[in-house]
Amino acid sequence: MKQNLKAAMLAGGIAIGAAGLAGAAAYGVTKLLVQAAIDREQPEIIKKATRRITGTYYSAEFLAEWDRLAEAVAEKPHEVVTITANDGTHLVGHFFSCENPKRVIVAMHGWRGRWNKDFAMILDFFLENGCCVLCAEQRGQGTSGGDSMGFGLTERYDCRDWAHWAVLRCGDKLPIYLCGISMGATTVLMASGLDLPKSVHGVMADCGFTSPDAEWKHVMENNLHLPYRFHSRLADLMFSQKNSAHLTDYSTVDALRKTDLPVLFVHGTSDFLVPVEMTYENYQACRSPKRLLIVPGADHGVSYCVERERYEQAVKDFWRDFD
């Protein structure tokens, strides 16, 4: 009897110890992934695994050309401007003016993107077609303030602040379009559900995800092959501690169900970071005038490169109808 009891206690102790180790491991993995997702400074170990996390594979030649274009954008004559967000965060933007402007673009870059890189390929098209362009630096990135990113939940308010800045700078007669790519697309789509200046005439969203929770679930389960359900509660707790918001607090779908702004949705079919199904979901939810451009074979954020003529024509048609 005593031997059986000792054996049972030993087995129980081993089980508890194993559970404790599993819990500690889960906590460590979750903490690392949350830091990788939202902290200004990525953990070094994660930097080496970026391709696995994003699922994107650009050639070395393409990346070199992209960097060259980004440097050219940074060297273009423009004005560095600043605002203070509603929560006191210092935000930086880069304003490009043009002669005889027809409209203003408020451009929001993506997750771990750069203001001069994410729009490097399309900026000249904007400027040559009568657009003044404000390239914002998202909070928690670049030279803007903040230690963490909110995956659109906090940035949507920054986007609204930049729209008000555009009205003050350019007047209320020029139409304003909110334009974003990747997390920037989610930002502008979420912002469409806010009380925006009347000068905002539309939203252009390229490869945006529906919510932080949905995007994190996709990356963990499909790119990292980890069970998101096992990590989700802890990830949400860590996220909320840094952003005063929960991963499921708001979504692009929530915003699109109530906005009256016209929306142009763009997505590539070979996007493994943000699946094209998320744009289909956004499109279905949208109750305002909407357009959809799907680019076969385009990876994340490069639809403009793959089908430039179709992309430019879709944007021109959008401006023609909603200016």
Residue frames relative to the residue before (quaternion, step in Angstrom):
aa qw qx qy qz dx dy dz
M 1.0000 0.0000 0.0000 0.0000 0.00 0.00 0.00
K 0.6773 0.4868 -0.2894 0.4695 3.54 0.92 -0.98
Q 0.6407 0.5281 -0.3254 0.4525 3.55 1.03 -0.79
N 0.6370 0.5216 -0.3212 0.4681 3.55 1.04 -0.80
L 0.6470 0.5238 -0.3112 0.4584 3.57 1.00 -0.84
K 0.6548 0.5081 -0.3084 0.4668 3.54 0.99 -0.90
A 0.6448 0.5235 -0.3160 0.4586 3.55 1.00 -0.86
A 0.6517 0.5137 -0.3093 0.4645 3.55 1.00 -0.89
M 0.6600 0.5044 -0.3069 0.4646 3.58 0.96 -0.88
L 0.6414 0.5205 -0.3217 0.4628 3.58 1.01 -0.80
A 0.6578 0.5035 -0.3038 0.4706 3.55 0.96 -0.91
G 0.6455 0.5200 -0.3126 0.4639 3.54 1.01 -0.83
G 0.6535 0.5197 -0.3128 0.4528 3.54 0.99 -0.85
I 0.6394 0.5191 -0.3198 0.4685 3.54 1.04 -0.83
A 0.6520 0.5217 -0.3087 0.4555 3.57 0.98 -0.88
I 0.6624 0.4971 -0.3030 0.4715 3.57 0.95 -0.90
G 0.6484 0.5180 -0.3157 0.4600 3.55 1.01 -0.86
A 0.6499 0.5143 -0.3107 0.4653 3.56 1.00 -0.87
A 0.6470 0.5147 -0.3152 0.4659 3.56 1.00 -0.88
G 0.6435 0.5284 -0.3203 0.4518 3.56 1.05 -0.81
L 0.6568 0.5033 -0.3022 0.4733 3.54 1.00 -0.84
A 0.6412 0.5193 -0.3192 0.4662 3.57 1.02 -0.82
G 0.6531 0.5134 -0.3111 0.4615 3.56 1.01 -0.85
A 0.6525 0.5109 -0.3100 0.4660 3.57 0.99 -0.86
A 0.6447 0.5173 -0.3157 0.4660 3.56 1.02 -0.83
A 0.6481 0.5176 -0.3145 0.4617 3.58 0.97 -0.89
Y 0.6381 0.5237 -0.3219 0.4636 3.57 0.99 -0.83
G 0.6721 0.5076 -0.2981 0.4491 3.57 0.90 -0.93
V 0.6586 0.5013 -0.3073 0.4696 3.57 0.94 -0.89
T 0.6670 0.5081 -0.3039 0.4523 3.57 0.89 -0.96
K 0.6495 0.5212 -0.3163 0.4544 3.57 0.92 -0.90
L 0.6540 0.5172 -0.3056 0.4598 3.57 0.95 -0.88
L 0.6898 0.4808 -0.2833 0.4614 3.59 0.91 -0.89
V 0.6302 0.5123 -0.3343 0.4781 3.58 1.06 -0.69
Q 0.6261 0.5186 -0.3317 0.4785 3.58 1.02 -0.78
A 0.6484 0.5187 -0.3136 0.4606 3.57 0.98 -0.84
A 0.6886 0.5010 -0.2763 0.4456 3.55 1.03 -0.80
I 0.8682 0.1890 -0.0481 0.4562 3.59 0.69 -1.00
D 0.5943 0.5901 -0.3906 0.3821 3.63 1.07 -0.45
R 0.5834 -0.5816 0.4379 0.3600 3.56 -1.10 0.69
E 0.7653 0.2645 -0.1440 0.5688 3.56 0.93 -0.92
Q 0.3277 -0.7568 0.5368 0.1783 3.56 -0.63 1.13
P 0.5208 -0.5960 0.4933 0.3608 3.60 -1.06 0.62
E 0.5815 -0.6231 0.3979 0.3395 3.58 -0.96 0.86
I 0.6511 0.5362 -0.3276 0.4258 3.56 0.96 -0.83
I 0.6513 0.5231 -0.3081 0.4552 3.56 1.14 -0.66
K 0.5804 0.6036 -0.3780 0.3948 3.58 1.04 -0.72
K 0.6684 0.5074 -0.2924 0.4587 3.56 1.09 -0.74
A 0.7296 0.4090 -0.2233 0.5005 3.57 1.23 -0.41
T 0.2851 0.8117 -0.4799 0.1717 3.59 1.26 0.26
R 0.6574 0.5185 -0.3227 0.4415 3.58 0.92 -0.87
R 0.6482 0.5088 -0.3264 0.4631 3.55 0.99 -0.77
I 0.6521 0.5152 -0.3177 0.4565 3.59 0.99 -0.80
T 0.7593 0.3976 -0.2126 0.4692 3.58 0.79 -1.00
G 0.3162 -0.7635 0.5055 0.2483 3.57 1.05 -0.67
T 0.5594 0.6020 -0.3838 0.4212 3.59 1.29 0.20
Y 0.0588 -0.7973 0.6007 -0.0079 3.55 -1.02 0.87
Y 0.0060 -0.7932 0.6065 -0.0547 3.55 -0.17 1.34
S 0.5154 -0.6442 0.4616 0.3259 3.56 -1.04 0.72
A 0.6326 -0.5380 0.3986 0.3892 3.57 -1.23 0.48
E 0.6393 0.5301 -0.3234 0.4535 3.58 1.03 -0.80
F 0.6557 0.5109 -0.3088 0.4622 3.57 0.97 -0.87
L 0.6626 0.5084 -0.3022 0.4596 3.58 0.93 -0.91
A 0.6360 0.5270 -0.3287 0.4579 3.59 1.02 -0.78
E 0.6645 0.4882 -0.3002 0.4796 3.59 0.95 -0.85
W 0.6259 0.5380 -0.3298 0.4583 3.57 1.03 -0.77
D 0.6592 0.4978 -0.2997 0.4773 3.57 0.96 -0.85
R 0.6241 0.5354 -0.3366 0.4588 3.58 1.05 -0.74
L 0.6599 0.4942 -0.3012 0.4791 3.58 0.96 -0.85
A 0.6314 0.5378 -0.3327 0.4488 3.59 1.02 -0.77
E 0.6419 0.5115 -0.3174 0.4750 3.58 0.99 -0.80
A 0.6393 0.5269 -0.3203 0.4595 3.58 1.03 -0.81
V 0.6293 0.5258 -0.3291 0.4682 3.59 1.04 -0.77
A 0.6647 0.5163 -0.3072 0.4442 3.58 0.88 -0.92
E 0.6981 0.4716 -0.2596 0.4720 3.57 1.15 -0.66
K 0.4946 0.6470 -0.4407 0.3776 3.60 1.23 -0.19
P 0.5550 -0.5980 0.4468 0.3670 3.60 -1.05 0.65
H 0.2482 0.7459 -0.5885 0.1888 3.55 -0.78 1.01
E 0.4346 -0.6881 0.5240 0.2510 3.52 -1.34 0.20
V 0.3104 -0.7189 0.5901 0.1965 3.57 -0.94 0.90
V 0.0398 -0.8120 0.5814 -0.0319 3.57 -0.68 1.12
T 0.1695 -0.7889 0.5840 0.0885 3.57 -1.20 0.48
I 0.0424 -0.7493 0.6584 0.0570 3.50 -1.31 0.49
T 0.3478 -0.6859 0.5831 0.2617 3.53 -1.33 0.14
A 0.4026 -0.7276 0.5069 0.2270 3.55 -0.71 1.10
N 0.7003 -0.4840 0.3232 0.4135 3.55 -1.27 0.34
D 0.7168 0.4163 -0.2603 0.4951 3.59 1.10 -0.58
G 0.6394 -0.5695 0.3088 0.4140 3.57 1.28 0.27
T 0.4803 0.6745 -0.4399 0.3478 3.59 1.24 -0.03
H 0.4077 -0.7032 0.5375 0.2244 3.55 -0.99 0.95
L 0.0605 -0.8158 0.5751 -0.0114 3.58 -0.68 1.13
V 0.2145 -0.7856 0.5754 0.0753 3.54 -1.03 0.92
G 0.0219 -0.7923 0.6097 0.0027 3.54 -1.08 0.79
H 0.2877 -0.7340 0.5928 0.1644 3.55 -1.33 0.33
F 0.1382 -0.8385 0.5268 0.0167 3.55 -0.41 1.30
F 0.1178 -0.7741 0.6216 0.0225 3.54 -0.81 1.15
S 0.1885 -0.7887 0.5775 0.0940 3.57 -0.64 1.11
C 0.1295 -0.7714 0.6146 0.1024 3.57 -1.29 0.25
E 0.5653 -0.5925 0.4462 0.3610 3.55 -1.23 0.39
N 0.8519 0.0519 -0.0723 0.5161 3.55 -1.07 0.83
P 0.0224 0.8526 -0.5212 0.0282 3.57 0.71 1.04
K 0.2797 -0.7582 0.5709 0.1448 3.53 -1.14 0.76
R 0.7966 -0.0144 0.0551 0.6018 3.56 1.19 -0.56
V 0.3342 -0.7136 0.5773 0.2140 3.57 -1.36 0.16
I 0.1918 -0.7610 0.6108 0.1052 3.55 -1.00 0.88
V 0.1422 -0.7355 0.6559 0.0928 3.57 -0.93 0.96
A 0.0954 -0.8500 0.5179 -0.0153 3.56 -0.25 1.33
M 0.1142 -0.7978 0.5917 0.0184 3.56 -0.75 1.14
H 0.3160 -0.7767 0.5165 0.1734 3.59 -0.60 1.14
G 0.6047 -0.6296 0.3880 0.2956 3.55 -1.32 0.23
W 0.7686 -0.3459 0.2922 0.4519 3.49 -1.44 -0.20
R 0.8333 -0.0596 -0.0415 0.5480 3.54 -0.73 1.18
G 0.3949 0.6965 -0.4898 0.3450 3.54 1.06 0.85
R 0.3403 -0.7010 0.5723 0.2555 3.53 -1.32 -0.25
W 0.5950 -0.6053 0.3939 0.3528 3.55 -1.01 0.81
N 0.7384 0.4183 -0.2312 0.4757 3.58 0.98 -0.82
K 0.6790 0.4957 -0.3021 0.4494 3.61 1.18 -0.38
D 0.6906 0.5162 -0.3084 0.4019 3.58 0.78 -0.99
F 0.7631 0.2903 -0.1758 0.5501 3.60 1.16 -0.54
A 0.3084 0.7959 -0.4789 0.2051 3.57 1.27 0.28
M 0.7076 0.4826 -0.2732 0.4379 3.58 0.94 -0.83
I 0.7731 0.3752 -0.1820 0.4780 3.56 1.04 -0.73
L 0.4618 0.7199 -0.4393 0.2747 3.61 1.20 -0.30
D 0.6615 0.5067 -0.3214 0.4498 3.61 0.85 -0.88
F 0.6076 0.5477 -0.3462 0.4593 3.59 1.05 -0.73
F 0.6411 0.5147 -0.3193 0.4712 3.58 0.95 -0.84
L 0.7080 0.4779 -0.2698 0.4444 3.57 0.73 -1.09
E 0.6860 0.4903 -0.2823 0.4576 3.59 0.99 -0.83
N 0.7177 0.3971 -0.2403 0.5192 3.56 1.27 -0.27
G 0.6875 -0.5609 0.2698 0.3741 3.53 1.06 0.85
C 0.5154 0.6348 -0.4249 0.3884 3.58 1.09 0.63
C 0.2563 -0.6612 0.6757 0.2013 3.51 -1.09 0.80
V 0.1541 -0.8216 0.5471 0.0444 3.59 -0.90 0.88
L 0.1311 -0.7527 0.6416 0.0675 3.52 -0.94 0.99
C 0.1200 -0.7846 0.6069 0.0410 3.59 -0.49 1.20
A 0.2032 -0.8060 0.5477 0.0955 3.55 -0.33 1.24
E 0.3047 -0.6812 0.6205 0.2409 3.53 -1.28 0.42
Q 0.3942 -0.7525 0.4778 0.2238 3.55 -0.53 1.18
R 0.6064 -0.5708 0.4161 0.3651 3.57 -1.13 0.70
G 0.7864 0.2861 -0.2357 0.4942 3.54 -1.09 0.76
Q 0.7286 0.3359 -0.2102 0.5588 3.56 1.31 0.13
G 0.8235 0.2293 -0.1565 0.4948 3.56 -1.23 0.43
T 0.7541 -0.3662 0.2829 0.4660 3.55 -0.98 -0.88
S 0.4552 0.6430 -0.4752 0.3918 3.58 1.26 0.22
G 0.5627 -0.6188 0.4364 0.3317 3.54 -1.23 0.44
G 0.5621 0.5993 -0.4567 0.3411 3.51 -1.35 0.01
D 0.3415 -0.7622 0.5221 0.1726 3.54 -1.04 0.83
S 0.8006 0.2030 -0.1055 0.5538 3.58 1.22 -0.29
M 0.4333 -0.6751 0.5415 0.2517 3.52 -1.35 0.39
G 0.3183 -0.7839 0.5114 0.1505 3.56 -1.08 0.74
F 0.4160 -0.7427 0.4463 0.2758 3.59 1.27 0.22
G 0.7646 -0.3654 0.1680 0.5037 3.54 1.03 0.87
L 0.5917 0.6067 -0.3718 0.3790 3.60 1.09 -0.59
T 0.7433 0.3162 -0.1963 0.5558 3.59 1.02 -0.78
E 0.6411 0.5664 -0.3232 0.4046 3.60 1.03 -0.79
R 0.5510 0.6175 -0.4101 0.3833 3.63 1.10 -0.50
Y 0.6518 0.4976 -0.3158 0.4774 3.58 1.06 -0.70
D 0.6037 0.5384 -0.3494 0.4729 3.59 1.12 -0.65
C 0.6307 0.5353 -0.3261 0.4575 3.56 1.02 -0.83
R 0.6380 0.5114 -0.3201 0.4785 3.58 0.99 -0.79
D 0.6403 0.5186 -0.3257 0.4637 3.59 1.00 -0.79
W 0.6545 0.4976 -0.3149 0.4742 3.59 1.01 -0.79
A 0.6108 0.5405 -0.3538 0.4579 3.61 1.06 -0.64
H 0.6462 0.4935 -0.3153 0.4895 3.58 1.00 -0.78
W 0.6139 0.5342 -0.3471 0.4662 3.60 1.04 -0.73
A 0.6464 0.5320 -0.3211 0.4428 3.59 0.95 -0.87
V 0.6304 0.5169 -0.3358 0.4719 3.59 1.04 -0.72
L 0.6636 0.4999 -0.3067 0.4645 3.57 0.91 -0.89
R 0.7070 0.4713 -0.2610 0.4581 3.57 0.96 -0.85
C 0.8242 0.2652 -0.0948 0.4913 3.59 0.82 -1.00
G 0.5525 -0.6091 0.4013 0.4033 3.58 1.25 -0.07
D 0.5317 -0.6635 0.4392 0.2901 3.55 -1.28 0.31
K 0.5324 0.6414 -0.4030 0.3778 3.59 1.25 0.22
L 0.6673 0.4822 -0.3061 0.4779 3.58 1.09 -0.62
P 0.4373 -0.6801 0.5131 0.2879 3.60 -0.91 0.84
I 0.2400 -0.7586 0.5948 0.1145 3.54 -1.10 0.81
Y 0.1001 -0.7734 0.6236 0.0546 3.54 -1.04 0.85
L 0.2960 -0.7257 0.5954 0.1770 3.54 -0.95 0.94
C 0.0358 -0.8207 0.5680 -0.0503 3.55 -0.63 1.16
G 0.1003 0.8177 -0.5606 0.0839 3.58 -0.81 0.93
I 0.2022 -0.7573 0.6094 0.1190 3.51 -1.27 0.51
S 0.8322 0.0791 -0.1049 0.5387 3.57 -0.96 0.94
M 0.8170 -0.0284 0.0344 0.5748 3.64 -0.60 -1.01
G 0.5938 0.5576 -0.3582 0.4564 3.58 1.17 -0.53
A 0.6210 0.5241 -0.3377 0.4750 3.58 1.12 -0.66
T 0.6317 0.5092 -0.3238 0.4866 3.57 1.02 -0.79
T 0.6168 0.5600 -0.3318 0.4426 3.57 1.03 -0.81
V 0.7262 0.4272 -0.2648 0.4691 3.61 0.74 -1.01
L 0.6221 0.5257 -0.3502 0.4626 3.60 1.09 -0.62
M 0.6547 0.4857 -0.3155 0.4857 3.59 0.97 -0.78
A 0.6337 0.5370 -0.3260 0.4513 3.57 1.06 -0.76
S 0.5752 0.6103 -0.3815 0.3889 3.61 1.12 -0.55
G 0.6601 0.5028 -0.3091 0.4647 3.58 1.21 -0.37
L 0.5858 0.5773 -0.3640 0.4371 3.58 1.30 0.00
D 0.5769 -0.5433 0.4705 0.3881 3.53 -1.35 0.12
L 0.0323 -0.8393 0.5402 -0.0522 3.56 -0.12 1.35
P 0.6437 -0.4942 0.3930 0.4324 3.60 -1.23 0.29
K 0.5730 -0.6132 0.4200 0.3453 3.59 -1.07 0.69
S 0.5777 0.6017 -0.3679 0.4109 3.58 1.23 -0.43
V 0.5665 0.5719 -0.4030 0.4355 3.61 1.18 -0.31
H 0.1530 -0.8369 0.5248 0.0283 3.55 -0.50 1.26
G 0.8309 -0.0820 0.0727 0.5455 3.60 1.12 -0.35
V 0.3411 -0.7128 0.5848 0.1834 3.50 -1.43 0.18
M 0.1028 -0.7642 0.6342 0.0569 3.56 -1.05 0.86
A 0.0145 -0.8374 0.5415 -0.0736 3.55 -0.41 1.28
D 0.0983 -0.8085 0.5803 -0.0004 3.55 -0.57 1.23
C 0.8653 -0.1315 0.0139 0.4836 3.58 -0.62 1.28
G 0.2450 0.7832 -0.5297 0.2146 3.56 0.79 1.03
F 0.3788 -0.6960 0.5552 0.2527 3.58 -1.18 0.56
T 0.6032 -0.6180 0.3817 0.3293 3.56 -1.21 0.45
S 0.7839 -0.1187 0.1054 0.6003 3.58 1.00 -0.81
P 0.6305 -0.5205 0.3901 0.4235 3.59 -1.17 0.37
D 0.6513 0.5345 -0.3193 0.4338 3.57 0.93 -0.89
A 0.6784 0.4893 -0.2891 0.4657 3.59 0.91 -0.92
E 0.6652 0.5013 -0.3060 0.4609 3.57 1.00 -0.80
W 0.6544 0.4980 -0.3198 0.4706 3.58 0.92 -0.84
K 0.6251 0.5349 -0.3339 0.4600 3.59 1.01 -0.78
H 0.6578 0.5140 -0.3119 0.4537 3.58 0.93 -0.89
V 0.6892 0.4855 -0.2928 0.4511 3.59 0.81 -0.98
M 0.6892 0.4873 -0.2987 0.4453 3.59 0.84 -0.92
E 0.7407 0.4256 -0.2452 0.4583 3.57 0.86 -0.93
N 0.7766 0.3769 -0.1903 0.4676 3.58 0.91 -0.86
N 0.7565 0.3607 -0.2087 0.5040 3.60 0.98 -0.76
L 0.7751 0.3172 -0.1649 0.5210 3.58 1.00 -0.83
H 0.2975 -0.7929 0.4816 0.2254 3.58 1.30 -0.28
L 0.4447 0.6430 -0.4788 0.3994 3.53 0.92 1.06
P 0.5014 -0.6630 0.4578 0.3154 3.61 -1.04 0.65
Y 0.3184 -0.7861 0.4940 0.1916 3.60 -0.24 1.22
R 0.5976 0.5869 -0.3677 0.4039 3.58 0.98 -0.77
F 0.6476 0.5358 -0.3038 0.4486 3.56 1.07 -0.78
H 0.7649 0.3667 -0.1744 0.5000 3.59 1.11 -0.74
S 0.5141 0.7282 -0.3914 0.2284 3.60 1.16 -0.56
R 0.6726 0.5015 -0.3203 0.4398 3.61 0.86 -0.89
L 0.6698 0.4843 -0.2965 0.4784 3.55 0.93 -0.87
A 0.6300 0.5278 -0.3316 0.4631 3.60 1.00 -0.79
D 0.6533 0.5140 -0.3105 0.4611 3.57 0.97 -0.84
L 0.6349 0.5262 -0.3262 0.4622 3.58 1.00 -0.82
M 0.6749 0.4893 -0.2951 0.4669 3.58 0.88 -0.93
F 0.6427 0.5205 -0.3167 0.4645 3.57 0.99 -0.82
S 0.6914 0.4933 -0.2882 0.4422 3.59 0.83 -0.96
Q 0.6075 0.5617 -0.3559 0.4345 3.58 1.10 -0.60
K 0.7372 0.4039 -0.2241 0.4932 3.57 1.10 -0.66
N 0.8012 0.3057 -0.1364 0.4960 3.60 1.10 -0.59
S 0.3533 -0.7545 0.4804 0.2742 3.60 1.29 -0.02
A 0.6623 0.3974 -0.3166 0.5506 3.56 1.05 0.84
H 0.3725 -0.7153 0.5468 0.2249 3.53 -1.20 0.56
L 0.6545 -0.5641 0.3474 0.3643 3.56 -1.17 0.66
T 0.7465 0.3769 -0.2068 0.5078 3.59 1.15 -0.57
D 0.3556 0.7776 -0.4672 0.2249 3.60 1.24 0.18
Y 0.8059 -0.0239 0.0825 0.5858 3.59 0.98 -0.82
S 0.0900 -0.7926 0.6016 0.0418 3.55 -1.20 0.50
T 0.6364 -0.4931 0.4133 0.4256 3.55 -1.30 0.20
V 0.6027 0.5648 -0.3532 0.4394 3.58 1.06 -0.71
D 0.6234 0.5355 -0.3330 0.4624 3.59 0.99 -0.84
A 0.6874 0.4879 -0.2784 0.4603 3.56 0.90 -0.96
L 0.7120 0.4885 -0.2668 0.4281 3.57 0.84 -0.99
R 0.5975 0.5692 -0.3633 0.4324 3.56 1.17 -0.38
K 0.7844 0.3114 -0.1740 0.5074 3.57 1.20 -0.39
T 0.5511 0.6254 -0.4141 0.3656 3.62 1.17 -0.23
D 0.2629 -0.7401 0.5892 0.1898 3.54 -1.25 0.47
L 0.4719 0.6821 -0.4337 0.3522 3.57 1.30 0.19
P 0.4828 -0.6314 0.5122 0.3253 3.62 -1.02 0.71
V 0.1218 -0.8032 0.5823 0.0308 3.56 -1.04 0.81
L 0.1631 -0.7357 0.6498 0.0994 3.53 -1.08 0.88
F 0.1398 -0.7915 0.5936 0.0413 3.56 -0.63 1.19
V 0.0247 -0.7822 0.6224 -0.0091 3.57 -1.00 0.91
H 0.1661 0.7822 -0.5912 0.1049 3.58 -1.02 0.77
G 0.3556 -0.7115 0.5673 0.2131 3.54 -1.22 0.63
T 0.5065 -0.6906 0.4307 0.2847 3.56 -1.02 0.76
S 0.7106 0.4232 -0.2573 0.4997 3.61 1.21 -0.35
D 0.3486 0.7339 -0.4919 0.3130 3.55 1.12 0.75
F 0.1204 -0.8214 0.5561 0.0404 3.59 -0.53 1.17
L 0.5816 0.5483 -0.3880 0.4588 3.59 1.25 -0.03
V 0.7646 0.0518 -0.0179 0.6422 3.56 0.96 -0.94
P 0.3211 -0.7850 0.4882 0.2058 3.61 -0.28 1.16
V 0.5877 -0.6075 0.4106 0.3421 3.56 -1.06 0.80
E 0.5414 0.6299 -0.3989 0.3885 3.60 1.16 -0.47
M 0.6048 0.5592 -0.3659 0.4330 3.59 1.11 -0.55
T 0.6483 0.4856 -0.3280 0.4861 3.59 1.03 -0.67
Y 0.6024 0.5339 -0.3607 0.4712 3.61 1.05 -0.63
E 0.6435 0.5142 -0.3161 0.4707 3.58 1.01 -0.81
N 0.6442 0.5118 -0.3131 0.4744 3.57 0.99 -0.84
Y 0.6524 0.5276 -0.3088 0.4479 3.56 0.92 -0.94
Q 0.6671 0.5015 -0.3020 0.4608 3.57 0.92 -0.89
A 0.6771 0.5056 -0.2909 0.4487 3.60 1.02 -0.78
C 0.6076 0.6058 -0.3482 0.3776 3.56 1.11 -0.72
R 0.1899 -0.8057 0.5563 0.0728 3.56 -0.79 1.06
S 0.6011 0.5410 -0.3598 0.4653 3.58 1.28 -0.03
P 0.7003 -0.4035 0.3223 0.4929 3.65 -1.20 0.02
K 0.0146 0.8324 -0.5478 0.0827 3.59 -0.77 0.99
R 0.1506 -0.7487 0.6419 0.0687 3.49 -1.31 0.62
L 0.1440 -0.7982 0.5821 0.0573 3.57 -1.12 0.65
L 0.0269 -0.7776 0.6280 -0.0152 3.56 -0.85 1.05
I 0.0481 -0.7856 0.6166 -0.0177 3.58 -0.53 1.22
V 0.1706 -0.8057 0.5648 0.0518 3.57 -0.77 1.09
P 0.3471 -0.7631 0.5056 0.2038 3.61 -0.36 1.19
G 0.8454 0.2181 -0.1631 0.4596 3.56 -0.99 0.87
A 0.5460 0.6321 -0.4048 0.3721 3.61 1.22 -0.08
D 0.3746 -0.7036 0.5668 0.2083 3.56 -0.98 0.97
H 0.7705 -0.3945 0.2468 0.4357 3.54 -1.33 0.05
G 0.8819 0.0779 -0.0760 0.4587 3.55 -0.84 1.05
V 0.6793 0.4913 -0.3010 0.4546 3.61 1.19 0.19
S 0.2475 0.7901 -0.5245 0.1985 3.60 1.13 0.52
Y 0.6163 0.5601 -0.3473 0.4312 3.58 1.05 -0.75
C 0.6634 0.5024 -0.3034 0.4642 3.60 1.01 -0.76
V 0.6852 0.5151 -0.2836 0.4297 3.55 0.97 -0.89
E 0.8066 0.0232 0.0105 0.5905 3.58 0.91 -0.88
R 0.1062 -0.8603 0.4971 0.0383 3.55 0.58 1.22
E 0.6779 0.5053 -0.3131 0.4325 3.60 0.81 -0.93
R 0.6591 0.4944 -0.3096 0.4746 3.59 0.92 -0.89
Y 0.6422 0.5326 -0.3150 0.4524 3.55 0.99 -0.90
E 0.6904 0.4781 -0.2874 0.4606 3.59 0.79 -0.99
Q 0.6542 0.5073 -0.3263 0.4562 3.58 0.97 -0.78
A 0.6312 0.5305 -0.3317 0.4584 3.58 1.02 -0.77
V 0.6622 0.4963 -0.3008 0.4740 3.58 1.00 -0.84
K 0.6488 0.5122 -0.3188 0.4638 3.60 0.95 -0.85
D 0.6464 0.5129 -0.3154 0.4687 3.58 0.95 -0.83
F 0.6295 0.5362 -0.3210 0.4616 3.55 1.05 -0.82
W 0.6677 0.4834 -0.2980 0.4813 3.59 0.90 -0.89
R 0.6347 0.5486 -0.3331 0.4304 3.58 0.92 -0.90
D 0.7399 0.4391 -0.2317 0.4538 3.57 0.90 -0.93
F 0.8203 0.2935 -0.1201 0.4760 3.59 1.03 -0.67
D 0.3995 0.6942 -0.4980 0.3323 3.62 1.20 0.14
